[in-house]
């Protein structure tokens, strides 16, 4: 009677005969047990050539244009089982293969494919498996390099990309990285590197959105400010709006102080002020769509209210923004009509 390993090999060989991808049925079966037994067996050690062949069959199938819907879901699940079980193998060679950058990059390509096919759930399954892979990676320096390289590519899509669907995808990926890894500590540096590598394209993007060239370098190219601008720009488009605002809210919710002890929420306020001064027609949409997401609690509302409080030399757009913040505060019941909760001593 053939062993489970022989059955597995026979199934994959059969799947490769006369077709370019592993069938939905075999991929589905692989994710239910055989693949786990194959990779975690303590009695039989797969060779690197066998591992490579098995992995290539799975991830190339996932990337194939022919693989869609349930077929893609099965491929993503099999891919995740391979990564998880390979990392847990008792054999060093299997673990090294599973943790290799080549394997990580190939799986990351599958994430892009799934998102672009509007299969968000399996895409997130693979993405979260990859972030877990980085967390348990045996070589911290390699894990850090993989994360930063992948983030740089994703930031480039978000900052200078023009395809709304790709911007949405980039927002989802960075959101996952921020929630599951230590990315936030190096995010300002990565954003600066991305802007520096794409300086002409980024300057053009700022001009497209009427941002004056006279703004300081601190806001145009330093720290996370360019990312905040990019998220505001993409939130103006219907497809990436929700993902952009979720990421913007996540960044602003961090209490970590960056760039001269300035909190991200304060930086966001300054960026919004610049954007609305140059795009006053967008104020209504901001009051309806953007500010309610950013002002998710009374503390953040009060911080924005103080930041936008009218001064003697305030521009008209600053006053409009202040009133928009007040509008959101009333809508969310952060401030009463009598002004009892109003943080700077005025009444509404």
N, C-alpha and C positions, 0 to 999 in steps of 0.2 A: 504494500500500500504506500503510495507516495507521501512524503512528509509535507507539512504545511508550506515549507519553503519551496519545495518542488512544485506544489500546486500554484503558488504565487508566481513563480517564474514561468510556468506553463501558461497561466492566464495572461501575463503581460506579453509573452511571445505571440500568443494567439491574437491578442488585441492589435499587435503591430502588423499582422499579416493582412495586406489588402486594404489598409486604411491608415490615415495619417495621425489619428488621435486614439487614445485609449477610450473605450466606450463608456457611456454613462453607467451601465450596469457594473462593469469591473471597478471603476473608480468608486462607486457607491459601496461595493463590497469591501474594497481595500480599507475604507475608513471605518468599517465595522468590527475589525479585529485582526485580519491576516497581516496587515501592515505593522500593527503594533507588535504582534508575535515575531514577525520577521526581524524587526529592528531591536527588540529588547531581549531576544533569546540569549541565554547564557551558555547554550550548548553549541551554537553554530555562529561563526563570525562572518558576516558578509565582507567580501573584498571591496576595495575602493572602486574597482571597475564595476562591480555589481551595484554598489550604491549609486554611482554616477549614472549608470544606465537606468535604474529605477527612478531616480530623481528627475532625470531629463524627460522620461516618458510622462511623468506627472505634470511638471511645470510647463512643458511645451504644449501639452494637451490643454492646460488651463489658458494658455495664451492664444490658442488657435481661434481664428474668427468663426470656425464651425461650432465651437463650444459655447453654448448660450444657456440661459435660464437654469433649469435643474441640473443640466450637464455641467455647467460652470460651478454651481453650488457644490456638486459632488467632487469636482476637481479641487476646489479650494479646501474642502474638508479633508480630502486625502493629503493635500499639501501640508495642512496644519498638523495632521497626525504624524507625518514624516518628520516635521521640525520638532515637535514635542517629544516624540519617542526616540528620535535620534539623539536629542540632547540628554535623555535619561538612560541611554544605553550603557551597559557595563563595559563595552569595548571602546578603547580610546580612539581607534581609527574612525568609528562611527560617530562619536561625539565631535571629533575634529572636523569631519565632513559636514555635519549638521551646523556647526558654528562658523563655517567658512564664510568669508565675504562674498564669494561667488554664489553660494546658495542664498544668502540674505538678499543680494541684489536681484537675483532671479525671482524670488518670492515677492519682492517689492514691485517688480514689473507686473506681477499678477494682480497686486492691489490696484494699480493704475487701470489695468484691463477691466477689472470688475467694476470699478467706479464709472469708467467710461461706457460700460454696458448697462449702467443704471442698476447694477446689482450691489447695492450699498452694504447689505447685511453680510454676504460672504467676503466682500472687500474688507470690511471692518474686522471680521473674524481673522483673516490673514494678518492684517495690520496689527491687531492686538497680540497675536501670537509672536509677531516679529519684535514688538516692544518688550514682551516677556523674555524673548531670546536675548535681547540686549541686557536685560536686568540680571540674568543668570550667566551671562557670558564669562568664560573662564579667564579671558584676557581683557581687563578693563580698558586698556589703551586702544585695543582693536574695536571694542564696542563703542567707545567714544568717537573714534574716527568714522565708523559706519554711520552713527547717528548724525554727526555733523555734516558728512558728505551728502547724506540723503536730505537733510534739512536745507542745505544750500541749494540743491536742485529744486526743491519744492518752493523755497522762497523766491527763486528766480521766476517760476511760473506765476506766483502771486503778485510780485512787484511789477513785472514788465509784460506778463502774458496778456493776451487779448481775447482768448476763448473763455466765455463765461463758465462753461462746464468744467474746464481745467482749473479755473480759479476756485470754484466750489470744492473740487477734489483736494486742492492744495490746502484750503482752510480746514477741511476735515482731518487731513493727515497731520498738520501742525497742531491742531487741537488735541489729537490723540497723543502725539509726542509730549506735549506740555503736561498732560494729565498723567502719563505713565512713565515718564523719564525725568532726568534732571536737566532737560534742555533749557529751562528758563534762565539758568545761571550763565549760559554762554550765548543766549539768544541775541543780545545787543551786538556782540562781536560778529556773529554770523550775518546779521542784517547789514552791518557796515561793510563786511566783505562782499556781500551780494551787490550792494549799491556801487561799491568801488569797481567791481568787475563789469558792471552794466551801467556805467555813469551816463553815457549819452542817452540810452533808452530810458533810464529813470528820469533824467531831466526832461525828456520829451513827454513822459507820462505826467509829470507835474504840470507842464505847460498845457497839456490837453485838458486838465481840470482847473485851469485858470489860476494855479498857484503861482504867485509872483516870484521872479528870480531873486528878489531882494530879501526873501526870508533868510534867516540865519542858517548857517551850516548845521547848527545843533538840531534844527527841525527838518532840514532837507536831506541830510545824509548821515546823521549821527545817531547811535544807539537804536532804540526800537521805534523812534519817531517815523522813519520811512514805512515801517510795517503798519503803524497806525494809520498813516495816510492811505496806504494800499487797501487796508480793510474798509476805510470809509469810501474809497473809490468803488470797490467791488460791491459794497452794500447798496449802491445806487442802481445795480443791475438785478433783475428779478431772480435769475437762476442762482447766483451765489449769495443772495442777500442773507438768507437765514444762517448759512454756515459762516459767513463773514461776521455777522453780528454776534454769534455764539463765541467765536474766537476773540473778537474785540472785547466782549464782556469778560471772558476768561482772563485775558491779559490784564484788563483794568482791575479785576478782582484781587490780583496778587498784591500783597502788602509789602513785598520785597522792594527795597529802595534801590533804584538804579540811576546811573548817570548823575553824579553829584547829589546823591541822597534824595532824588526826586522819585516819587511813587508813579507807577504806570498810569494810574487814574488821573493824576495831575498833568502828565504829559499828554494824555488823550484830550483833556480839556483844552490845552494850548493848541493842539493840532486841529480840533474841531473849530476853535475860534478863528484860526487862519483859513480853514476851508470855507466856513460860512461867510467870512468877510469877502471872500472872492466869489462866492456862489450864493448870493442872498436868495435866489429863487428856490434853493433847495431847503430853506428853513422849514416850510410846511411839512415836507416829507420827513425831515429830521425829527420834528415834534411828534409825528405820528408813528414812525418806524424805528428810528435809531435811539433817541433819548430814552424812551421807555425801557429798552433793553439794557442800556448802560446804567440807568438810575434804578437799579433793581432793589435798593434798600435805602432807608432814610439817611444813613451815614454818607452814602455816595451822593445822594441828592443834596445834602447840606454842603458837601465839599464842592460840588459843581456850582451851587448857588453862590457861595463865597468867591469862587474863582471868577464867575461872570458878573459879580455885583458891579453896577454902573459906577464909573468914576467920572471926574470932571472932564477928562480928555477922552472918554469912551467914544468909539465910533457908533454910528446908528446900528450897524449889524450886531455889535456887542449887546446893545439894549434889546434887540429883537431876540437874540439867543437867550438872554436872561429871562425874558418873558416866556420863551418856549420852555425853559427849565421850570419856571413857576407853573406853567400849564401842566406839565407832567407831574409835578409835585401835588397839584390839586387833584389830578386824575387818579393818582395812586394814594391819595389821602395822607401825604406826608406833611401837609400844612393845612391849617384850618382857615376858614374865611376870615375869622377874627385875627388870624396871624399869630395865635398863641404858640405855635411851633416854629415860627419863622426865625431863622438863626441870626439875622442881622438887624433885628429891631424894627422892621417895617410891617405894614399890614398889607394884605392882598386886596 
